C-alpha cells in the first residue's frame, strides 16, 4: 500500500528538520515515497532506500548499529514486509552505513551485495587497514553472512528490478554507487544512490601520500558527475540537499525531488573537499 505523497509531506514538514545537519545520524525521520516504487526508509542522518516490486524488494544501506529497528519499522509503516526484502546493497563498509546490515539480514533473510573490497570487510567485520579513516573506525562490526560481490558495472536483477553497481572508491576502498529507474505516471526517472565522495582521513593518513587512492576518488567524483541523474540520494542525505528537495515536494509532489543538476553539484562538493584536504595536508609540518 502506498501513501499519498501530498498528505504525507504536509504531515511531515514539521519533522523534516532540514537545518539539523548530521549531528545525530539516527535522529527520527518518517519514511516517505521518493518516486514510483522508490522510498526513503532511513533515519534522518544516514540514508536507506527501499525499491519495491511484486517479486520482492531491494534495500540500499543499513545505517549504523542503532538503525535497523527504525528502518524495519519504516518498511512496515509504508505497507511492505521486511521479510520480502531479498537483497541488501551497501554503499561502503563504514559502520554508519553497514553497521546495521547484519541485523536487517537476520530480520529479512536477504543476501547482501556490495563491491569486492567491501565484501571482504562485511564478511569478517574487520576494517580495511588501507581505509583513509582506519584509525577512527571501530575495531569490529558484526560479521555478515551471505555477502555477494558484484562486479563494477554489474546489474542486480530481481523480478522487474534492474539495479546497476558502479564502483566509486576513494572515501572508502569498497565504495559503490547504485543506479536504477523508477516509473511514476508513465514517466521514468533516473535514480542514483551515490556513495560518499568526501576526502575524509584519520591521522596519520594523508591523501598526498596515497596518490592511487587520491586518483581513485577523483575518478569516482567524475563518474558521479557524468551520470544520468534525475533524483539523487547520497549516503548522507544532507550532502545532496535531500531535505531541501523534501520541502519542495510538500507542494510540488514527487517532482520536487527531481534535480537534474544534483549529481554534478554533489560531485563538485566532493572535488572542492578534496582540493581543500590536499591544501591543508600541504600546509602541515
Buried (B, 14 or more C-beta within 10 A) or exposed (E): EEBEBBEBBEEBEEEBBBEBEBEEBBBEBBBBBBBBBBBBBBBBBBBBBBBBBEEBBBBBBBBBBBBBBBBBEBBEEBEBEBBBBBBBBBBBBBBBBBBBBBBBBEBBEBBBBBBBBBBBBBBBBBBBEEBBBBEBBEEEBBEBEEBEBBEEEBEBEBEEBEBBBBBBBBBBBBBBBBBBBBEBEEEEBBBBBBBBBBBBBEEEBBBBEBEEBBEBBBEBBEBBBEBEBBBBBBBBBBBBBBBBBBBBBBEBBBBBBBBEEBBBBBBBBBBEBBEEBBEEBEEEE
